Amino acid sequence: MDPGNIESGLRRSASYARSSSSHSLRRSSRNLSFSIPPQPESDDGSESVSEAGDIGDRALCSGSGRLFFSVENAAESGMVVPIAEEGIDPIATNNVSPPVSPSIADIALKDCRKEVPWWLEYFSSLLFLAVFGILGVLLRYALQKLFGPGNIGATSDRSYMYLDLPSNMVGSFLMGWFGVVFKGQISEISDQLAIGLSTGFLGSLTTFSGWNQKMLDLSLEGRWGFAVLGILIGLFLVAYSIIFGIETAKGFQWILRETSTSKNPSSESSWKMNNFKRQITVSLALLLILAALWSMCIALEANEFKRGNSESQLWLACLVGPFGVWIRWFLARLNGRGLGKSGSLKWVPFGTLIANVSAACIMAALATLKKAVKTKDCDTVVAGIQFGLLGCLSTVSTFIAEFHAMRESKYPWRAYAYTMATILISFTLGTLLYSVPVWTKGY
């Protein structure tokens, strides 16, 4: 064999290895822990796919006692990070640089903990979730009214174009922007702001339980065709909404990159909530905003409650909505953890699954209660809890982000298995809790 061909082949192999390593580094922008050495995943990125939508309080720097960071940001800053991927030990290969030295990790973790105490991060996160959750409830109500029968008339309670479809589409589109493409940049300013936008605002703007309940109402009336269409069309539209959001956000990101002539690190650092003073200032401001919102809602609810109109239901929903957001945020820490000590089925986002299914079941049970009691006060309370607490406990934006990540992974069938499991379990249990009692009791 010609020595020149051998040398050329070696050069091509080395070039391919370097490009593969670089591509793997960019593609694996997931959270790593300094405290635990990177281990090869037995399921080819199943944990990171399951964590694509939300990981709850594990996203905080000191909330779980570990420091998480973006691989892309670490690479840009000159840090060398091993990537455990596709069952290959990064230390055992020659194409990947050695792991980060413990001294760098210890310094980074020390800097992370000394600036902002863990209790302030938690408190700030809860405030961001509550305030942004209320804003999500208000926008969902506004979109219902705008596209509902009273105005545009594109959606209806008696159609497969259900009332929450516009808010689910808008929330999924914005998830592509703030929960996927720009989430890293937002987290650099504040992890709490990123949590508030994605988990709080977009999670409350979209609702899975409301979607499921509308399909149950259609099936109760014998409109099974409309119910099936509502599920399929609803899934199709939100799935393409997040794709459209991601692509437009990438385009906007490219425009910003091309038009920016200079980068001033000092101006960027002035926005970061990376010290105690800034964090406590923002937390106090959010506490005042939350107190003002709740006070306003209490006053308006006291004035409107006896009327039993949609406004009275809205103000009650704003009062209880933050509790649904907080529960969903804590449940999200189960995403990517799997079952049992072995951590089997890590690709299933069990936190999101539990939140959506439980909210759908409770909403169905409350709908049965409303039909059984049939009083104006009961209707107001139940509708407020359904729209606020359960609407915020369940989410379509996180659900569809996980669906999209699974569909783009090595195992796209998981996206459809996860989706069908969520929909079938919710609809079946909802039928048992709502439709069957109404049929048998004649409510």
N, C-alpha and C positions, 0 to 999 in steps of 0.2 A: 504494500500500500504506500502511496506517495506521502512522504513526511509532511509536505505542504498541506495536503488534504486533512491529515490528522490534526495539525496545528490549527487549521481553519475550523475544523469541527469542534476542537476544544474551546476556541474563542466563542463560537456560537453557543455552546453549552453554558459557558460562564455568563455570557450576556443574557441568555434565557433565564438562568438562575437568578441573576440580579433583578431582571424585570419582574420575574414571578414573585420574588421576595418583596419588591416595591409594591406590586399590585396587591399582594396579600396584606401588606401593612396598611394600605389605604382602605382596603375592603374590610379589614377587621378593626374598625373604629368602635371597639367595644370596651367595656369597663374591665380593668384588670386590678388585682389587689397586690400591693407591695408585701402584705403580711403573709400571703400564701404563695409559694412558688407556683408558676404556671404549670398546669397539668394538661396533657393532651386530652381533648374531648373525645369520648367514645362514640359520639353521635353527630359529629361533623357540624359543630356550631349550633346545636339544638338549643343550648342555654341562651346564647345571644339572640337567636331568633325569637324565643319566647319572651325575652326582655325588651323586644323592639318597641313596645308601646309604653310600658311603665314598669318601674321596679320599686315604687313606693318609697319608704324612708331609707332604703338602701342606697338611694341616689345621693344622700347627704354625705358630706365628707366625714363627719365624725359621728353620724347617727348610728352606724354599725361598727364603729371602731376601726374602720379600714379606709384607706385613701384610694379613691377611684379617679381615673383620669382618662382622657381621650388619647388613643394611640397616635392619631394624626398630630395632635398638638405636641405630644412628647417628641415625635420624630422631627417636627419643625423646629423645636427648641434645641435639638442636638442630642437628646437622650436616646440611648440604644435600648430597645425593648424587644424581648423575645416574644414571638407569637406562636402559641400552641394551636395548631390547626391541622385538621384532617388526619389526626392520629400520629403526627410526626413530632418527635421530641426536638424542640428548637436547639437545645444544647448539643444534641448528637450530630447535627448537620453542620457542614462547613459553610453553607450559604447564608446562615443567619448569625448575627453578631451575638456575643455572650450577653447574659442577663445583666440587668442594672445592679450595680454594686450596692450592698446593704447600706453603706454610708449615705449615698444619695437618697435612698428610700427613706431612711430614718430622718434625714434633714427635712425632706419634703413633708413627711407625716407630722413632724414636729411643728413646722411652719403652719400646716393646715389647722392644727389643734390650738395653737397658742393665740391665733388672731381672733377667732370667734368660738365661744364655748358651745358645746353640743346642745344645751338647753335653749340657747337663743336661736340656733338654727332650726330646731324643732318648732319653737314658738313662732318664728317668722314664717316657716312653711305652712303652719296651720292657718295663720292670718292670710297669707297669699291665697291659699286654697279656698277659704271662706269668702273673701271679697270677690275673687274671680269667679267662684261658683255662683254667687248671687248675680253677677253680671251675665253669666251664661244662661241662668234661668230667665232673666229679663229679656235677653235677645231671643231665646227660644219662643217665649210667649209672643214677642213682637212679630217673629216670622210666621207663627201660626195665624195671627190676625191678618198679616199682610197677604199671605197666599191662600187664606181660608175663604169660605163661602161669602163672607161679608165684603170682601174687596176684590182681589184678583180672581178668586174662585178656582184656583188650580188644584186645591186639595179639599178633602172632605172626610167626615167621619164614616160615610157610607160608601167609600170608594177605596180601591187599592192604592190610590195616590193619597196616602194617609197624611194627617195634619203635621206630623213631625218630620216628614220627608225633606222639606227644604232645610230645616235646621240640621238634620243629619248630613245632608250633602254639603252645606256650608262648613260645618264643623270638620268633616272629613277633608275637604279642600284645604282649610286652614291648618289641619294637622300635617299635611304635606309640607307646608311652609314652616310652621313654628315647632312642630313635633318631630320633623325629620331633617329637612335641609338646614334650617337656621338654628336648630336646637343647641348645637355646639357653641355657636357664637353667643347665644343668649345665656348659656350656662357659664361662659367666661365672665359675663357681667355679674350674674347671680344664679346659683342653682335654684334658689327659692323662686325667682322669677320664672325660670323655665318650668318648674313644677306647677306654679300658679297658672301659667298659660296653657300647658298641655293637659295636665290632670284636672286643674280647677275649671278654667274657662271652657276649653273645648270638650272636656269630659261632661260638663253640665249642659253645654249647648246641645249636645247629642244625647239621645236616650234610646237604649235598647228595649227597656221594659214598656215604654209607650208604644213603640213599634209592635212588639209582641201582643200587647193588649188590643190594639186596633184590629189585628188579624184574628184574635179570638172573638171580638165583637162581630166581625164579618162571618166567621164560621158559625157563631151562635144563631145568626139569622138565616143560615143555610146557604150563604154565598161562599161556598168553598172555592170556587174558581177565582173569585176576587181575592180570597185569602192567600191562595197559592201565588197568584200574580203579585200581590203586595209583597210577599217574601222575596220572590225572584227579582222583581223590578227594583225593590228597595236595596237588595244586595248588589245588584248590577250598578246602580247609580252611585252608591257610596263608594264602591270599589274603584270606579273610574274617576270619582271626584278626588280621591287621594292621589291617584296617578297624575291627574291634571294639575293638582296642587304642587306635587313634587317637580314636575317638568317646568311649570311656570316659575317656581322658586329657583330652580337651577338656572333658568334663563336670566332672571333678575340678578342672581348671584354673579353670573358671568358679566353682565353689564356693569355691575359695581366694580368688579375686578379690573375690567378694561378701562373704565373711566377714572378710577382712582389713580392719581399721579404720585401721591406720597402717603406715607403711613406714619402717623404721630403716636408712638406708644404712650406718651404722657397723657394725651387727650383721651385715649381708650381707658387707661387705668383710673382716670378720674370718675368713671361711671361704675367701677367695680365695687361691689359690696364685700370687700375683702378684709374689713377690720371691724372691731367691736363698735366703734362710734357710728359708722355708717349703718351697720346692721340694726343697732338699737334705734337710730333715728327713723329708718324706714319702718321698723316694727311698730313704733309708737304712732306713726302716721297711718299705718294700716289699721291699727287698733281703733283709732278715732274714726276712720272711714267705716269700719265694720259697726261700731257703736251707732254712728249716724244712720247707716242703712237699716239696722235692726230697729232703731227707735222710730224711724219713718214708717217701716212696715208694721210695727205694732200699732201706731196711731191710725194708719189707714185701715188696718184690719179691724180695729175696734169700731171704726165708722162704717165699714162696709159689710161686716160679718152677717148681720141680720138680713141683709138684702139677698144673700146667697148668689151673687153674680160672679162672673169670671174674675173680676178684679179682687174680690175677697179671697178667692182661691189662689190668685197670684201672690198676694201679700203673705198668706200663710206658707205658700211654697218657698218664698224667699227666706222666711224665718227658719224653716226646717231643712232647706237645701244644703247648707254647709255640713250638716251632720252626715248626709249621704256621701258628700265628697270626702270627708275625713275617713269614713269607713272604707270606701273604695281605695283610698290611698294606702291605708294600712294593709288591706287585702292584697294590694299589688306587690308587696314584698314576697309573696308566694310564687310570683312568676319566675320561671327559670330554675326553681329549686327541685322540682320533681317530687316523687312519692317515696316515702320511707328513707332509711339511712342510705340506701344505694342510689337514691335520686333518679329512679326510673321515670320515663316519660317527661324528661326535662323540656321537651319541645312544646308541651302543653302549658299555656299561661293559666294556671289554675286560679290565680287571684282574680283575673278578669272574668274567667268562666264562673266562679262562685258568685261574684258581684252581679253579673248579668242574670244568671239563672235565679238567684235568690230574690232579686228585685222584681223579676217577672212573676215569680210565684206569689210574692206578697201583694203585688199589684192586682193579680187575679183574685186573690182571697178578699181584698178590700172591695173589689168590684162586686163580688157576690154579697158582701155585707151591705153595700149601698143599695142593691136591688131588694134585699130582704127588709131593711129598715124603712127606706122610702120617706125620709124627712129632709127638709131643706138644710138644717144644721149638719146632719150626717153627710149629706152630699158635699157641703162645703169643706168639711174637715177631711173627708176621704179624698176628694179631688185635690186638695192642697197637698196632702201627704203624697199622693200619687205623682203629682206634677213636680213637687220639690224634692222630698226625701228620696223617693224611688227613682225619679227621673235623673237625679244626680248620682245615685248609687250605681246605676247602670250606665253604660257608655257605648257609643258606636264608634267614636273617633279612635279610641285605643284599640277596640276590637278589630277595626278595619286596618289599622297600622300593623297589628300582629298578622292579620290575614295576608296583607301585602308582603310582609317580610318572609312569611312561609312560602308564598307563591314564587318569590324570587330566589329561594334557597335551593339546595340540591334535591330536596324532597318536596316538590310543589303539591303533592297529594295531601300533605298534612294541612294545608290551608283549607281545603274543602272538607276534610275530616273534622277539623276543629270547628268550622262554620256549621256544618250539618249537626254536629253534636250539640252545639250551643242552641241552635234553633229548634231542633227536635225535642230536646229535653225541656226547654222552656215552654214550647207550645203544648207538649203532651201533659206536663204537670199543670199548666194553665188551664187546659181543657178539663182535667180532673177537679181542679179547685173552683172553676168558674162555670164552664159550660154544662157539665154534668149536674151540679146542684140546681142550676136554673132550669134545665130540662126536666129534672125529676120533681122539683118542688113547685114548678110553675111560677116563678117570681116574675 
